[in-house]
Amino acid sequence: MDITVEELKERLDNGEDLHFYDVREEHEYEEDNLGAVLIPLGELPDHLAELEPLKNEEIIIHCRSGARSGKAAKFLETQGFSNVRNVLGGILAYRELED
């Protein structure tokens, strides 16, 4: 299930404690990030053990435009994660919303 940047921004602004991940590359994250935990898409399989306790929790994933995070969400769903949400439009849409 996807999540809009509007909903994400509202929840971040409210200080909600989210399971929030960024699947871009490290250099992209260093340039600009939303405070999510960085796990580059290619490294996601290596992090399954640490994500395991979140199998039934809401996990929010974003990238630059929503493409990589969509792949990440599908991958996690195949691994049995039940509530993975892809940020539509990614960080680009989020920053547009702020302007």
N, C-alpha and C positions, 0 to 999 in steps of 0.2 A: 504494500500500500504506500502510495506516495504522500509527501507532506509539502505544503507550499512554503515559500520563503516568508510569506506573511505570518503563517502560523508559527514557524520556527523562530522568527524575530520576536514575536510576542512572548513565546515561552522563554527565550534567552533573556529578554528584557525583564521578565518576571523572576529571573534567577532560579528557574527550575533546574533540578539536578538531572541532567539528561545523559544517557549513554550515547554519546555523540562522536562520530568518527569521520575523519577526512582521508580519502583514499587517493589523493594526488601525490605527486613526487615531493621529496623533501625541499627542493629549491623553490617549488611553487608555494609550499607551506610557509617557508621563511619569508617570502615576499609579502604574503597576505594570508591571514587565517582568522577563523571565527572562534578559536579557542577549543576546537575539537581535538581529539587524540589522533595523531597522525599514524596511519597504517597504509603505506602505499599499496595499491591494488595488487601488484605482483607478490607482495609479502603476506597478503591476507591468509593464505592457507597455513602459514607458519604461526599464525596467532589464534588458531581455532581453540587451542587448549585454554588460553586466557579468556577467550570470549564465551567459552562453554557455560559458565554460570548464568549468562544472559539469554540463554536459549528461548525462554518464555517472556523475557522483558522486551520493552520497546527499545529498538536500536535505530538511531538516525544516522544516515550516511550521506555525505556530500562530496562533490568533486568540483571541477571548474564549471561544467555545464550540465551535469546530470547523467552523462553517458557512462563514465567509469563507475559512478556510484550505483547506477542501474545494474551493471554487471556484477558489482560486489553484492548488491542486495539479492540478486538471483542466485549467486553462488552460496550465500549464507542460507538462503531458503532451502537449497538442495542438501545442506548439511543439517537441516532440522530446526533452524531458527524460525520462530513462528510470527514475529512481529517486527520485521525489518522495514524501515521507511526511507525511501529515496527522496532527497531534497530536489524538487523540480527546478531546473534552471541553474542549480549549483550556486557557487559563490558569485558568479557574474550577475545572476538575478538578484541575489541578496544585496549586493552593493548598489545595483540600480534602484532597489527599493529604498535604500537609505538616502540616495541623492535627491 
